[in-house]
Amino acid sequence: MIRYALICEAGHGFESWFRASEDYDRQRKRKLVECPVCGSDSVEKQIMRPSVARTDKEWARVAPAATAPAPVAVMSPQEQELRAKLKELREHVTRNADYVGDQFPDLARKMHYDEIEHRSIYGEAKPDDVKSLIDEGVEVHPLPVLPEDRN
């Protein structure tokens, strides 16, 4: 097992364990390594202090379990409040709008051009479909996905 200190593009530091360095590379390439704070999959390795075991008895007597504490994701009160608001927004939309699955781009476009009655919908859309909708002036917004939603 190998432990890496990682950092996301937003500067959140965290640690993760991998069976081998190749596993980290493979998972990162498939965008499976994500920041536990913001969910970003743009993650890089940080420089880590090597973990070298000391053998002198004086060290063992003074600090028998002396290891550096692992960095953990700690959110500020503002980040906690933002995450709660994002979760509240997502719950509001899913409670009050109709889920239309992969029909979302077609239905959103038809509503925009007044071909069908307007209503609140949410669903799935490929990046190219979203870009086309935005280019046409269709107002669409991604639903926030928080890290705990992916577990």
Phi, psi and omega in degrees: 000146179229137181252129178245138167274127185238160177216139179267173182297339179272358177092008178281123178266142177200172180241155174208150180257143178224151180297320179205164181298330178295327178296318177300311182301317181294314181293322179294318179299323179275006179061038179263347178267116185232149176291130179288347181270308187245353178081003181296139175259010174269088190236139178233156175283145174259162174290131181243146173286130180296146179264101183245127181285135177267148182248350182286141185291329180300316179299316181296324180289320184284317184222076185299332181237038185282103172224152180292136178296142179286134176296139178234157178282115177241127182261141175289164177303324179294318178294321177297319179294317179298315179298319178296320179294319178297318178296319178297319178298313180299315180296322178298313181296313183292335177281325191250000180238161179271131175280124183243007177059222184281003175277357185308308182302316181295315181292319179298317179296315180297321178293320180300320181268015177057033177274336176223165180296140179286139175202165178278125180225159169212157182181207185252144176208139176284154181306320179296321178295319180297315179301316179299317179300313181296317178300329180276355179091010178283126182279112178229152179220137176287145173281136180293137176243119181265156182307321181292340177290339183267355182268000000 
